[in-house]
Amino acid sequence: MSSVSAAVSRALLTCTSEIFGVMGNGNAHFLDAAVRSGFGFTAVRHESAAVSAADAYYRITGKLAIATTTYGAGFSNAITPLAEAAKARVPLVLLTGGQPSTGARGWDIDQTAINNAVGATTFVIDALSPMATTYAAVAHALRERTAVVISIPYDIVADEAAEESQISLADFQHEPSYQSADNQLVTQAAAALNEAKRPLVIYGRGARLSNAAQAIAALADSLGALSSSTALAPNLLTGRRGDLGITGGFSSAETAALIHEADVVLVLGASLNQFTMRFGDLLNASAHILQVDVAPAPTNPRVDTFVRGDVSAVVRGLLQQLTERAPGNRWVDSVAPRLTRINDHAPGDPIAADGLLDPRAVARILNTMIPADRVVVQDGGHFIGWGPMYWDVPGPHALSMVGTAYQSIGLGLASAVGAGVAAPNSTVVLASGDGGFLMGLADLESVIRTVRSGIIVIYNDAAYGAEIHQYGSIGLHEEPMLIPEVDFAAVARGLGARATKVRALEDLAELDRWVAEGAHGVFLVDCRISADVRAPYMQEILEANRKAAHVRK
């Protein structure tokens, strides 16, 4: 007979093959069963990293991964990335220990209440139907594109499980409520697009998850439209003429100007958050905005027509109702000369006025050194735009920013662990700031141990840079925003990585040699950058705040 933990493991193995986690009392029996049954298990050093690694693995591969922790403190350590996965609509399973079925112990907390608070649904295992409950949890995560928690009460982890009839994940899967869009709304959207003089298509991660790239390209070409991605779906329409690159705060000035001229905007699987919208200034006030998304309601008050549905299905429906534009009536043709300027970003100076490195110049030269077969993961912080603006990524799978949905920093190192498992043949490139890197420092060891080829770039401004620019600039005391300068290169070498401290662009030559030698192992570049160079998106935040303050007056 099978134990409860073995039954749960057996069910999960039919759905995925990778687990990230930290072993403890509450999940020891599950991990024993999982490893014995053939799961790939990647150990991390902090429970938060288990969830972030599984999150990044899904974002890169589109395949489910399992995170696992023990109960209590192990579980609560994982709450921030669990909230991130739920808010980012990432299908994710956190398997954790739970309080005994007989009642709470002195150290137990109400884990289900916490899960509910962050938007994750809890599935509690019992000895009668552990496989059925597991399949139900996985089906819910995939169908609703959200995080779920499977909780195994501590007192039954090794108990004998009841025999269950022959069941599989398919028995618990059914079409989500949003699968069939309202035909009348699709017709309204098609009519607006047919009337558009300057149509624009903005697509996001939902479009990628829907495998809609080919249909979106056909729609945009039929309309003669311009197109643009969010930061979560770059290069989904690789090579399409009229594709402007990333929308919002990471756009070039020319891209932002073209987007602002659109009169009808079709938004496909993108949430239109404050960064994508440039804090309200991205789209023309008179533009008609159509949104297609699996969310139950529009994700921005600017949306005029909302169609709930799967992006691929809705786009196919739109294509049947669109009138193809003649060559002389296509916006993409009329702006052809301007399209040559969509990637024009300020190059930066080698050294900023304060004698430290200009992060724009650092990012630009790193793009020429990093192997072309790369997967980029980013932590959160002021530096977050330099990668999307200056680095080439080979496709939408190759840029992952775990933490942005929940506005968190410190999840970058863990994301690199997940990326290393997800893309073992690519070079994993982590961009981080010094503040976020210190938060996740325990899992630098995990990255060095598990990533075959990795480059860690630290934009080290000896501060929480976003706070310096957002709050120091308006007069708040900067002392709490500062961080004593850390020699991250020395720390990395102590854990077995190659590393160098970069104070001039010439210091990057050591990285260049390492790449030429084959880029094996992990190389950390600790770049001492100026805190005086403000990212364009941060400038937009400040301007938006000034406008809001003026309105209040």
C-alpha positions, -999 to +999 in steps of 0.1 A: +000+000+000+011+036-007+016+063+019-003+096+017+030+114+007+037+088-020+002+091-034+005+129-037+040+125-052+027+100-077-001+123-089+022+153-092+047+133-112+021+129-140+019+167-142+055+179-138+090+167-131+107+195-112+106+204-075+124+234-058+125+235-020+139+233+015+134+201+035+118+203+070+096+183+093+064+190+074+076+179+039+103+154+047+081+124+039+069+140+007+104+148-005+115+113+003+087+099-019+093+125-046+130+118-050+125+081-049+098+083-076+121+102-100+114+139-095+142+163-102+148+181-069+168+214-066+176+224-031+176+261-022+187+278+010+157+299+019+120+289+015+113+321-004+137+309-031+117+277-035+086+295-048+105+321-068+125+294-086+094+275-094+078+307-106+107+315-129+108+280-142+071+283-154+077+317-169+105+304-190+092+270-200+054+273-197+056+241-176+044+237-140+069+233-112+065+225-076+078+245-046+079+228-012+084+240+023+077+228+058+049+242+079+050+273+102+081+294+097+091+276+065+057+283+050+056+319+062+090+325+047+075+318+013+046+343+014+061+371-006+068+350-037+035+332-033+017+366-034+038+375-065+028+343-083-009+349-075-009+385-086+011+377-117-013+349-126+014+323-126+002+287-123+022+274-093+019+247-067+034+252-032+033+219-013+037+225+024+032+208+057+001+217+076-011+215+112-022+181+123-058+171+114-065+168+152-059+205+157-033+233+159-001+231+180+014+260+198+035+271+169+009+266+141-006+295+123-037+297+101-020+290+068-052+288+049-062+323+060-028+336+048-032+319+015-066+334+010-052+369+018-026+367-010-050+351-035-039+314-034-064+286-029-057+259-004-063+222-010-059+201+022-049+164+017-066+136+035-059+098+035-091+089+016-084+108-017-049+123-018-045+118-055-079+133-064-072+164-042-038+168-058-052+166-093-079+191-084-053+215-071-031+213-102-062+216-125-072+247-107-038+263-109-036+257-147-072+266-155-072+298-134-036+307-140-029+312-103-010+299-073-024+270-052-012+255-019-014+218-012-013+212+025-005+178+040-015+176+077+016+166+097-001+136+114-010+118+082+021+123+060+032+087+065-003+071+069-015+045+045-035+061+016-068+046+005-069+029-029-083+054-055-099+045-087-080+050-120-080+088-122-058+114-140-055+151-143-078+150-173-107+140-151-104+173-133-099+196-162-126+215-179-129+247-200-126+279-180-156+302-179-137+327-201-130+303-229-160+315-250-160+352-255-192+373-261-197+374-298-214+408-297-184+423-279-160+408-305-181+423-333-179+457-315-142+454-312-138+445-349-159+475-360-137+498-340-106+484-355-120+486-390-126+523-384-092+530-370-068+553-388-038+546-365-044+511-350-020+498-324-018+462-309-002+458-275+004+422-264+015+408-231+022+375-213-013+364-217-009+364-255+022+342-251+004+318-228-023+315-254+002+307-282-013+336-301+018+350-318+009+339-353-027+351-351-017+385-336+009+390-364-018+382-390-042+406-374-017+435-371-006+429-407-042+429-419-048+463-402-015+478-412-011+484-375+019+490-353+025+465-325+043+466-292+048+442-263+049+445-225+081+437-207+067+402-201+064+393-238+094+408-257+100+397-292+068+376-293+064+389-329+101+386-338+110+403-370+076+418-377+078+451-395+061+477-374+068+461-341+080+488-317+095+467-290+086+472-253+057+495-243+058+519-214+086+530-192+113+510-210+103+525-244+125+548-265+112+583-270+103+575-306+084+544-296+065+563-269+056+591-294+042+566-319+022+548-293+007+581-281-005+588-317-027+556-319-064+562-322-076+526-315-055+504-292-061+466-290-046+452-258-041+414-258-033+396-226-017+426-209-028+442-177-020+479-185-003+485-152+012+519-142+046+510-157+031+499-191+009+530-191+038+554-183+018+565-153-011+575-174+007+594-202+013+565-227-020+566-246-037+595-261-067+607-241-090+603-271-078+568-280-104+540-279-090+511-259-101+475-264-089+449-240-089+411-243-080+392-212-089+363-190-094+386-160-130+390-149-130+427-155-109+454-172-076+459-156-074+496-162-102+523-160-091+536-194-106+505-212-136+513-233-145+478-246-136+447-226-138+412-240-132+384-215-117+354-233-087+335-245-065+358-266-059+333-294-096+325-298-107+361-297-081+372-322-092+344-346-127+357-342-116+393-350-097+382-381-129+369-396-145+403-393-116+426-403-113+444-436-077+441-449-061+475-456-048+486-490-011+495-491-018+532-493-041+531-462-017+515-437-003+533-407+028+511-406+037+523-442+032+560-434+057+560-404+084+538-420+112+564-416+104+567-379+107+530-373+145+532-377+146+552-344+126+529-321+157+515-305+174+548-299+183+549-262+208+573-246+242+556-248+255+571-216+290+581-208+317+557-196+320+576-164+293+598-148+299+632-134+305+618-099+334+596-112+314+564-110+301+542-139+272+553-160+248+523-158+236+529-194+271+525-207+276+494-186+245+478-199+253+487-235+288+471-235+276+440-215+251+433-244+281+428-267+298+404-243+270+382-230+265+351-251+236+355-276+219+323-263+208+340-230+180+339-206+177+371-186+162+373-151+158+405-132+154+414-096+134+446-087+150+480-082+159+513-099+181+494-124+153+473-137+150+491-170+186+488-182+183+452-193+150+456-213+163+488-229+199+477-238+200+439-239+189+417-267+167+388-257+160+359-282+123+356-274+095+362-248+108+332-227+141+349-223+132+379-201+117+371-166+110+397-139+098+378-108+087+404-083+072+431-104+035+421-098+039+424-060+065+452-062+091+431-044+129+430-045+152+402-034+138+374-056+164+376-083+189+350-072+161+325-066+148+332-101+182+325-115+181+290-099+148+283-116+161+297-149+191+274-147+169+243-145+145+257-172+171+266-197+202+244-190+218+250-223+216+288-222+236+314-202+215+326-174+220+364-168+208+379-136+205+416-132+203+428-096+208+458-074+229+457-042+199+460-019+179+431-035+210+410-038+217+412-001+181+402+007+185+370-013+222+364-006+217+329+009+209+316-025+240+329-042+253+294-032+224+278-049+231+296-082+268+288-081+259+251-073+232+246-099+236+269-129+258+256-157+266+290-173+256+321-155+265+358-153+254+379-124+254+417-130+251+438-099+243+475-104+259+485-071+251+521-062+255+515-024+219+525-019+183+516-024+184+535-057+147+537-064+141+553-030+170+577-035+155+589-068+119+589-057+122+602-021+156+616-017+149+639-046+120+655-028+140+661+004+135+630+026+165+621+046+187+597+026+206+580+054+180+551+057+183+547+019+220+541+019+239+508+021+276+505+030+295+494-002+298+456-002+325+438-022+302+413-039+331+400-060+349+388-029+317+371-016+312+353-049+348+341-051+344+328-015+315+306-027+334+293-058+324+317-086+346+338-108+342+375-102+355+410-107+350+445-093+342+469-121+351+506-116+359+514-153+345+498-184+379+483-191+375+461-160+349+441-179+377+426-200+380+397-175+343+388-182+350+390-219+378+365-215+357+342-194+330+341-221+356+334-248+369+305-227+334+289-229+314+307-202+314+277-178+303+282-142+291+315-128+308+349-132+298+379-111+305+415-122+301+440-093+296+473-111+301+504-090+276+527-107+266+563-102+234+570-082+231+602-101+219+587-134+181+585-133+162+558-153+136+573-177+108+553-160+118+568-127+117+603-142+081+595-153+072+585-117+085+618-104+066+638-130+034+619-123+038+626-086+044+663-093+013+665-114-008+647-087+006+671-061-003+701-083-039+687-088-043+683-050-033+720-045 
